[in-house]
Protein backbone atom coordinates (compact mmCIF):
# COMPACT_ATOMS: atom_id res chain seq x y z
CA UNK A 1 0.00 0.00 0.00
CA UNK A 2 1.40 3.40 -0.91
CA UNK A 3 1.65 5.96 1.86
CA UNK A 4 -1.19 8.54 1.85
CA UNK A 5 -0.07 12.06 0.94
CA UNK A 6 -0.63 14.53 3.74
CA UNK A 7 0.88 17.63 2.19
CA UNK A 8 -1.02 20.81 2.93
CA UNK A 9 -1.05 21.56 -0.80
CA UNK A 10 -0.82 19.27 -3.85
CA UNK A 11 2.74 18.38 -4.87
CA UNK A 12 3.39 17.68 -8.54
CA UNK A 13 5.82 14.89 -9.29
CA UNK A 14 9.12 16.32 -10.53
CA UNK A 15 8.48 19.78 -9.12
CA UNK A 16 11.03 21.56 -6.94
CA UNK A 17 8.71 21.24 -3.95
CA UNK A 18 8.49 17.48 -4.36
CA UNK A 19 12.29 17.30 -4.30
CA UNK A 20 12.57 19.46 -1.23
CA UNK A 21 13.79 17.27 1.63
CA UNK A 22 12.53 19.49 4.48
CA UNK A 23 9.02 19.44 3.00
CA UNK A 24 9.09 15.66 2.74
CA UNK A 25 10.31 15.43 6.31
CA UNK A 26 7.52 17.72 7.44
CA UNK A 27 4.96 15.63 5.57
CA UNK A 28 6.25 12.45 7.19
CA UNK A 29 6.11 14.06 10.63
CA UNK A 30 2.54 15.16 9.97
CA UNK A 31 1.55 11.65 8.94
CA UNK A 32 3.20 10.08 11.99
CA UNK A 33 1.49 12.65 14.21
CA UNK A 34 -1.90 11.91 12.68
CA UNK A 35 -1.62 8.17 13.29
CA UNK A 36 0.01 8.69 16.72
CA UNK A 37 2.98 6.46 15.93
CA UNK A 38 3.92 6.11 19.60
CA UNK A 39 0.57 4.49 20.38
CA UNK A 40 0.83 2.27 17.30
CA UNK A 41 4.30 1.06 18.32
CA UNK A 42 3.42 0.36 21.95
CA UNK A 43 0.32 -1.58 20.98
CA UNK A 44 2.36 -3.62 18.51
CA UNK A 45 4.28 -5.01 21.50
CA UNK A 46 1.15 -6.30 23.25
CA UNK A 47 -0.34 -7.57 19.99
CA UNK A 48 2.83 -9.54 19.24
CA UNK A 49 2.89 -10.97 22.76
CA UNK A 50 -0.66 -12.30 22.42
CA UNK A 51 0.21 -13.71 19.00
CA UNK A 52 3.45 -15.30 20.20
CA UNK A 53 1.88 -16.93 23.25
CA UNK A 54 -1.00 -18.31 21.18
CA UNK A 55 1.47 -19.87 18.73
CA UNK A 56 3.62 -21.25 21.54
CA UNK A 57 0.83 -22.86 23.55
CA UNK A 58 -0.87 -24.16 20.41
CA UNK A 59 2.32 -25.96 19.43
CA UNK A 60 2.66 -23.98 16.21
CA UNK A 61 6.05 -22.95 14.81
CA UNK A 62 6.63 -19.21 14.45
CA UNK A 63 8.50 -19.42 11.14
CA UNK A 64 5.83 -21.66 9.63
CA UNK A 65 3.19 -19.02 10.33
CA UNK A 66 4.90 -15.83 9.25
CA UNK A 67 1.92 -14.98 7.05
CA UNK A 68 -0.32 -14.87 10.13
CA UNK A 69 2.27 -12.82 12.00
CA UNK A 70 2.52 -10.23 9.23
CA UNK A 71 -1.22 -10.02 8.62
CA UNK A 72 -1.86 -9.57 12.33
CA UNK A 73 0.83 -7.00 13.06
CA UNK A 74 0.16 -4.94 9.94
CA UNK A 75 -3.62 -5.24 10.25
CA UNK A 76 -3.73 -4.30 13.94
CA UNK A 77 -1.30 -1.43 13.40
CA UNK A 78 -3.43 -0.06 10.58
CA UNK A 79 -6.69 -0.13 12.53
CA UNK A 80 -4.99 1.53 15.50
CA UNK A 81 -3.45 4.17 13.22
CA UNK A 82 -6.82 4.73 11.57
CA UNK A 83 -8.58 5.05 14.92
CA UNK A 84 -6.00 7.59 16.08
CA UNK A 85 -6.49 9.59 12.87
CA UNK A 86 -10.23 9.67 13.49
CA UNK A 87 -9.57 10.74 17.08
CA UNK A 88 -7.46 13.63 15.72
CA UNK A 89 -10.33 14.58 13.42
CA UNK A 90 -12.86 14.51 16.27
CA UNK A 91 -10.69 16.47 18.72
CA UNK A 92 -9.50 19.16 16.31
CA UNK A 93 -11.71 21.76 18.04
CA UNK A 94 -10.07 21.32 21.46
CA UNK A 95 -6.52 20.19 20.67
CA UNK A 96 -5.33 23.79 20.33
CA UNK A 97 -6.04 24.28 24.03
CA UNK A 98 -3.50 21.68 25.13
CA UNK A 99 0.27 22.06 24.94
CA UNK A 100 0.92 18.46 23.91
CA UNK A 101 -1.67 18.52 21.11
CA UNK A 102 -1.57 22.08 19.78
CA UNK A 103 1.04 21.17 17.16
CA UNK A 104 -1.02 18.44 15.53
CA UNK A 105 -1.58 18.90 11.78
CA UNK A 106 -5.34 19.10 12.33
CA UNK A 107 -4.76 22.13 14.57
CA UNK A 108 -2.10 23.94 12.55
CA UNK A 109 -4.06 23.52 9.33
CA UNK A 110 -1.30 21.67 7.51
CA UNK A 111 -3.79 18.89 6.72
CA UNK A 112 -7.43 19.36 5.81
CA UNK A 113 -9.87 17.69 8.25
CA UNK A 114 -11.65 15.83 5.46
CA UNK A 115 -8.41 14.16 4.42
CA UNK A 116 -7.73 13.13 8.01
CA UNK A 117 -11.13 11.46 8.28
CA UNK A 118 -10.65 9.76 4.91
CA UNK A 119 -7.23 8.53 5.97
CA UNK A 120 -8.69 7.15 9.19
CA UNK A 121 -11.47 5.20 7.47
CA UNK A 122 -9.08 3.94 4.81
CA UNK A 123 -6.57 2.61 7.34
CA UNK A 124 -9.29 1.00 9.46
CA UNK A 125 -10.82 -0.62 6.38
CA UNK A 126 -7.56 -2.09 5.07
CA UNK A 127 -6.48 -3.18 8.54
CA UNK A 128 -9.79 -4.92 9.17
CA UNK A 129 -9.54 -6.85 5.91
CA UNK A 130 -6.08 -8.08 6.88
CA UNK A 131 -7.30 -9.20 10.31
CA UNK A 132 -10.29 -11.04 8.84
CA UNK A 133 -7.79 -12.90 6.65
CA UNK A 134 -6.45 -14.52 9.85
CA UNK A 135 -9.64 -15.41 11.73
CA UNK A 136 -13.13 -13.96 11.91
CA UNK A 137 -12.68 -13.55 15.66
CA UNK A 138 -9.59 -11.37 15.20
CA UNK A 139 -11.42 -9.17 12.70
CA UNK A 140 -14.44 -8.74 14.98
CA UNK A 141 -12.30 -7.93 18.02
CA UNK A 142 -10.41 -5.38 15.94
CA UNK A 143 -13.64 -3.64 14.98
CA UNK A 144 -14.81 -3.70 18.59
CA UNK A 145 -11.57 -1.94 19.50
CA UNK A 146 -12.14 0.71 16.84
CA UNK A 147 -15.73 1.27 17.96
CA UNK A 148 -14.80 1.54 21.63
CA UNK A 149 -12.04 4.08 20.93
CA UNK A 150 -13.67 6.21 18.24
CA UNK A 151 -17.31 6.11 19.35
CA UNK A 152 -17.51 5.13 23.02
CA UNK A 153 -14.43 7.13 24.05
CA UNK A 154 -13.67 9.91 21.56
CA UNK A 155 -17.22 10.83 20.52
CA UNK A 156 -19.12 10.03 23.72
CA UNK A 157 -17.48 9.66 27.13
CA UNK A 158 -14.32 11.77 26.79
CA UNK A 159 -16.04 15.13 27.11
CA UNK A 160 -18.91 14.06 29.36
CA UNK A 161 -17.84 11.66 32.10
CA UNK A 162 -15.03 11.33 34.61
CA UNK A 163 -15.06 7.60 33.81
CA UNK A 164 -13.83 8.37 30.28
CA UNK A 165 -10.41 6.84 31.00
CA UNK A 166 -11.99 3.54 32.04
CA UNK A 167 -14.13 3.50 28.90
CA UNK A 168 -11.06 4.23 26.80
CA UNK A 169 -9.19 1.40 28.49
CA UNK A 170 -11.32 -1.14 26.62
CA UNK A 171 -9.73 -0.28 23.29
CA UNK A 172 -6.26 -0.19 24.79
CA UNK A 173 -6.69 -3.69 26.19
CA UNK A 174 -7.82 -5.22 22.89
CA UNK A 175 -4.46 -5.64 21.04
CA UNK A 176 -3.26 -8.80 22.87
CA UNK A 177 -6.70 -10.32 22.26
CA UNK A 178 -6.35 -9.56 18.56
CA UNK A 179 -2.94 -11.22 18.51
CA UNK A 180 -4.20 -14.33 20.26
CA UNK A 181 -7.41 -14.56 18.21
CA UNK A 182 -5.45 -14.37 14.95
CA UNK A 183 -3.97 -17.75 15.86
CA UNK A 184 -6.75 -19.27 17.95
CA UNK A 185 -10.24 -17.88 17.67
CA UNK A 186 -11.24 -19.77 20.83
CA UNK A 187 -9.81 -17.33 23.31
CA UNK A 188 -8.29 -19.05 26.34
CA UNK A 189 -8.12 -17.86 29.94
CA UNK A 190 -4.57 -16.64 29.28
CA UNK A 191 -5.80 -14.38 26.47
CA UNK A 192 -8.37 -12.77 28.77
CA UNK A 193 -5.78 -12.31 31.52
CA UNK A 194 -3.62 -10.39 29.04
CA UNK A 195 -6.67 -8.25 28.31
CA UNK A 196 -7.23 -7.60 32.02
CA UNK A 197 -3.59 -6.71 32.62
CA UNK A 198 -3.76 -4.08 29.90
CA UNK A 199 -7.17 -2.88 31.11
CA UNK A 200 -6.04 -2.43 34.73
CA UNK A 201 -2.73 -0.88 33.66
CA UNK A 202 -4.24 2.00 31.73
CA UNK A 203 -6.07 4.00 34.44
CA UNK A 204 -2.95 4.50 36.62
CA UNK A 205 -0.92 5.28 33.51
CA UNK A 206 -3.31 7.89 32.12
CA UNK A 207 -4.35 9.33 35.49
CA UNK A 208 -0.67 10.06 36.17
CA UNK A 209 -0.45 11.77 32.78
CA UNK A 210 -3.65 13.71 33.52
CA UNK A 211 -2.19 14.96 36.81
CA UNK A 212 0.79 16.37 34.93
CA UNK A 213 -1.48 18.00 32.35
CA UNK A 214 -4.37 18.89 34.64
CA UNK A 215 -4.58 22.58 33.70
CA UNK A 216 -4.59 21.73 30.00
CA UNK A 217 -7.44 19.26 30.45
CA UNK A 218 -9.31 21.83 32.55
CA UNK A 219 -8.89 24.45 29.83
CA UNK A 220 -10.14 22.01 27.20
CA UNK A 221 -13.16 21.08 29.32
CA UNK A 222 -12.19 17.40 29.57
CA UNK A 223 -13.49 15.92 32.86
CA UNK A 224 -10.40 13.87 33.69
CA UNK A 225 -10.27 12.50 37.23
CA UNK A 226 -7.78 15.05 38.64
CA UNK A 227 -9.80 17.89 37.10
CA UNK A 228 -13.05 16.75 38.69
CA UNK A 229 -11.93 15.01 41.89
CA UNK A 230 -8.55 16.59 42.62
CA UNK A 231 -5.08 15.13 43.14
CA UNK A 232 -5.73 13.37 46.45
CA UNK A 233 -8.52 11.16 45.10
CA UNK A 234 -6.64 10.63 41.84
CA UNK A 235 -3.56 9.36 43.69
CA UNK A 236 -5.73 7.02 45.75
CA UNK A 237 -7.39 5.72 42.59
CA UNK A 238 -4.01 5.14 40.92
CA UNK A 239 -2.82 3.08 43.87
CA UNK A 240 -6.02 1.00 43.90
CA UNK A 241 -5.65 0.16 40.20
CA UNK A 242 -2.01 -0.83 40.74
CA UNK A 243 -3.04 -3.09 43.63
CA UNK A 244 -5.69 -4.65 41.38
CA UNK A 245 -2.87 -5.82 39.08
CA UNK A 246 -1.26 -7.89 41.86
CA UNK A 247 -3.27 -11.14 41.55
CA UNK A 248 -3.35 -11.31 37.74
CA UNK A 249 0.07 -13.01 37.21
CA UNK A 250 -1.16 -15.94 39.34
CA UNK A 251 -3.59 -16.74 36.51
CA UNK A 252 -0.64 -17.29 34.16
CA UNK A 253 0.96 -20.42 35.70
CA UNK A 254 1.95 -21.66 32.22
CA UNK A 255 4.61 -18.93 32.10
CA UNK A 256 6.42 -20.44 35.07
CA UNK A 257 7.76 -19.35 38.44
CA UNK A 258 10.46 -16.95 37.11
CA UNK A 259 7.82 -14.89 35.32
CA UNK A 260 5.59 -14.90 38.39
CA UNK A 261 8.44 -13.61 40.54
CA UNK A 262 9.27 -10.88 38.02
CA UNK A 263 5.63 -9.81 37.68
CA UNK A 264 5.18 -9.64 41.45
CA UNK A 265 8.42 -7.66 41.78
CA UNK A 266 7.19 -5.16 39.18
CA UNK A 267 3.80 -4.83 40.87
CA UNK A 268 5.23 -4.47 44.36
CA UNK A 269 7.85 -2.05 43.04
CA UNK A 270 5.09 0.14 41.61
CA UNK A 271 3.25 0.17 44.93
CA UNK A 272 6.42 0.91 46.89
CA UNK A 273 7.28 3.75 44.50
CA UNK A 274 3.83 5.25 44.98
CA UNK A 275 4.24 5.18 48.76
CA UNK A 276 7.89 6.30 48.81
CA UNK A 277 7.43 9.17 46.36
CA UNK A 278 4.90 10.81 48.66
CA UNK A 279 7.80 12.06 50.76
CA UNK A 280 8.58 14.66 48.10
CA UNK A 281 5.28 16.44 48.85
CA UNK A 282 5.13 17.29 45.15
CA UNK A 283 2.09 15.87 43.35
CA UNK A 284 3.46 16.60 39.89
CA UNK A 285 6.79 14.94 40.64
CA UNK A 286 4.91 11.97 42.10
CA UNK A 287 2.79 11.72 38.96
CA UNK A 288 5.86 11.90 36.71
CA UNK A 289 7.56 9.04 38.56
CA UNK A 290 4.41 6.91 38.43
CA UNK A 291 3.95 7.65 34.74
CA UNK A 292 7.53 6.71 33.82
CA UNK A 293 7.31 3.54 35.90
CA UNK A 294 4.07 2.55 34.16
CA UNK A 295 5.79 2.68 30.78
CA UNK A 296 8.66 0.50 31.98
CA UNK A 297 6.23 -1.87 33.67
CA UNK A 298 4.21 -2.58 30.55
CA UNK A 299 7.24 -3.01 28.30
CA UNK A 300 9.20 -5.27 30.66
CA UNK A 301 6.18 -7.41 31.55
CA UNK A 302 5.10 -8.16 27.98
CA UNK A 303 8.62 -8.67 26.66
CA UNK A 304 9.25 -11.03 29.57
CA UNK A 305 6.24 -13.12 28.55
CA UNK A 306 7.96 -13.82 25.25
CA UNK A 307 11.42 -14.41 26.73
CA UNK A 308 10.30 -17.00 29.31
CA UNK A 309 8.85 -19.16 26.53
CA UNK A 310 12.26 -19.19 24.81
CA UNK A 311 14.18 -20.42 27.82
Secondary structure, 3 states (H helix, E strand, C coil): CCCCCCCCCCCCCCCCCCCCHHHHHHHHHHHHHHCCHHHHHHHHHHHHHHHHHHHHHCCCCCHHHHHHHHHHHHHHHHHHHHHHHHHHHHHHHCHHHCCCCCCCHHHHCCCCHHHHHHHHHHHHHHHHHHHHCCCHHHHHHHHHHHHHHHHHHHHHHCCCCCCHHHHHHHHHHHHHHHHHHHHCCCCCHHHHHHHHHHHHHHHHHHHHHHHHCHHHHHHHCCCCHHHHHCHHHHHHHHHHHHHHHCCHHHHCHHHHHHHHHHHHHHHHHHHHHHHHHHHHCCHHHHHHHHHHHHHHHHHHHHHHHHHHCCC
